[in-house]
Amino acid sequence: MLAYESQKRNLAKIWPYYSLYPHWLYFKIFDKEYFREITVK
């Protein structure tokens, strides 16, 4: 993925271990997203 160095630092917060694997392998391994629903009263 093409990005500035400042943007790559932020990707580490969103995609853990992204810098350790090539992008094609990373997204093959981590191909699902999980969300948690919360109720605000």
Distance bins in CASP14 RR format, pairs under 12 A and 6 or more apart:
PFRMAT RR
TARGET T0000
AUTHOR 0000-0000-0000
RMODE 2
METHOD distances of the structure
MODEL  1
1 7 0 0 0 0 1 0 0 0 0 0 0
1 8 0 0 0 0 1 0 0 0 0 0 0
1 11 1 0 0 1 0 0 0 0 0 0 0
1 14 0 0 0 0 0 1 0 0 0 0 0
1 15 0 0 0 0 1 0 0 0 0 0 0
1 18 0 0 0 0 1 0 0 0 0 0 0
1 19 0 0 0 0 0 1 0 0 0 0 0
1 22 0 0 0 0 0 1 0 0 0 0 0
1 23 1 0 1 0 0 0 0 0 0 0 0
1 24 0 0 0 0 0 1 0 0 0 0 0
1 26 0 0 0 0 1 0 0 0 0 0 0
1 27 0 0 0 0 0 1 0 0 0 0 0
2 8 0 0 0 0 1 0 0 0 0 0 0
2 11 0 0 0 0 0 1 0 0 0 0 0
2 23 0 0 0 0 0 1 0 0 0 0 0
3 9 0 0 0 0 1 0 0 0 0 0 0
3 10 0 0 0 0 1 0 0 0 0 0 0
3 11 1 0 0 1 0 0 0 0 0 0 0
3 12 0 0 0 0 0 1 0 0 0 0 0
3 14 0 0 0 0 0 1 0 0 0 0 0
3 15 0 0 0 0 0 1 0 0 0 0 0
3 18 0 0 0 0 0 1 0 0 0 0 0
3 19 0 0 0 0 0 1 0 0 0 0 0
3 23 0 0 0 0 0 1 0 0 0 0 0
4 10 0 0 0 0 1 0 0 0 0 0 0
4 11 0 0 0 0 0 1 0 0 0 0 0
5 11 0 0 0 0 0 1 0 0 0 0 0
5 12 0 0 0 0 0 1 0 0 0 0 0
5 19 0 0 0 0 0 1 0 0 0 0 0
6 12 0 0 0 0 0 1 0 0 0 0 0
7 13 0 0 0 0 0 1 0 0 0 0 0
7 14 0 0 0 0 0 1 0 0 0 0 0
7 15 0 0 0 0 0 1 0 0 0 0 0
7 18 0 0 0 0 0 1 0 0 0 0 0
8 14 0 0 0 0 0 1 0 0 0 0 0
8 15 0 0 0 0 0 1 0 0 0 0 0
8 18 0 0 0 0 1 0 0 0 0 0 0
8 19 1 0 0 1 0 0 0 0 0 0 0
8 23 0 0 0 0 0 1 0 0 0 0 0
9 15 0 0 0 0 0 1 0 0 0 0 0
9 18 0 0 0 0 0 1 0 0 0 0 0
9 19 0 0 0 0 1 0 0 0 0 0 0
10 18 0 0 0 0 0 1 0 0 0 0 0
10 19 0 0 0 0 0 1 0 0 0 0 0
11 17 0 0 0 0 0 1 0 0 0 0 0
11 18 1 0 1 0 0 0 0 0 0 0 0
11 19 0 0 0 0 1 0 0 0 0 0 0
11 23 0 0 0 0 0 1 0 0 0 0 0
11 26 0 0 0 0 0 1 0 0 0 0 0
12 18 1 0 0 1 0 0 0 0 0 0 0
12 19 1 0 0 1 0 0 0 0 0 0 0
12 20 0 0 0 0 0 1 0 0 0 0 0
13 19 0 0 0 0 0 1 0 0 0 0 0
14 26 0 0 0 0 0 1 0 0 0 0 0
14 30 0 0 0 0 0 1 0 0 0 0 0
14 33 0 0 0 0 0 1 0 0 0 0 0
15 21 0 0 0 0 1 0 0 0 0 0 0
15 23 0 0 0 0 1 0 0 0 0 0 0
15 26 1 0 0 1 0 0 0 0 0 0 0
15 27 0 0 0 0 1 0 0 0 0 0 0
15 29 0 0 0 0 0 1 0 0 0 0 0
15 30 1 0 0 1 0 0 0 0 0 0 0
15 33 0 0 0 0 0 1 0 0 0 0 0
16 26 0 0 0 0 0 1 0 0 0 0 0
16 29 0 0 0 0 0 1 0 0 0 0 0
16 30 0 0 0 0 1 0 0 0 0 0 0
17 23 0 0 0 0 0 1 0 0 0 0 0
17 25 0 0 0 0 0 1 0 0 0 0 0
17 26 1 0 0 1 0 0 0 0 0 0 0
17 27 0 0 0 0 0 1 0 0 0 0 0
17 29 0 0 0 0 1 0 0 0 0 0 0
17 30 0 0 0 0 1 0 0 0 0 0 0
18 24 0 0 0 0 0 1 0 0 0 0 0
18 25 0 0 0 0 0 1 0 0 0 0 0
18 26 1 0 1 0 0 0 0 0 0 0 0
18 27 0 0 0 0 1 0 0 0 0 0 0
18 29 0 0 0 0 0 1 0 0 0 0 0
18 30 0 0 0 0 1 0 0 0 0 0 0
19 26 0 0 0 0 1 0 0 0 0 0 0
20 26 0 0 0 0 1 0 0 0 0 0 0
20 29 0 0 0 0 0 1 0 0 0 0 0
20 30 0 0 0 0 0 1 0 0 0 0 0
21 27 0 0 0 0 1 0 0 0 0 0 0
21 28 0 0 0 0 1 0 0 0 0 0 0
21 29 1 0 0 1 0 0 0 0 0 0 0
21 30 0 0 0 0 1 0 0 0 0 0 0
22 28 0 0 0 0 1 0 0 0 0 0 0
22 29 0 0 0 0 0 1 0 0 0 0 0
23 29 0 0 0 0 0 1 0 0 0 0 0
23 30 0 0 0 0 0 1 0 0 0 0 0
24 30 0 0 0 0 0 1 0 0 0 0 0
24 31 0 0 0 0 0 1 0 0 0 0 0
25 31 0 0 0 0 0 1 0 0 0 0 0
27 33 0 0 0 0 0 1 0 0 0 0 0
END
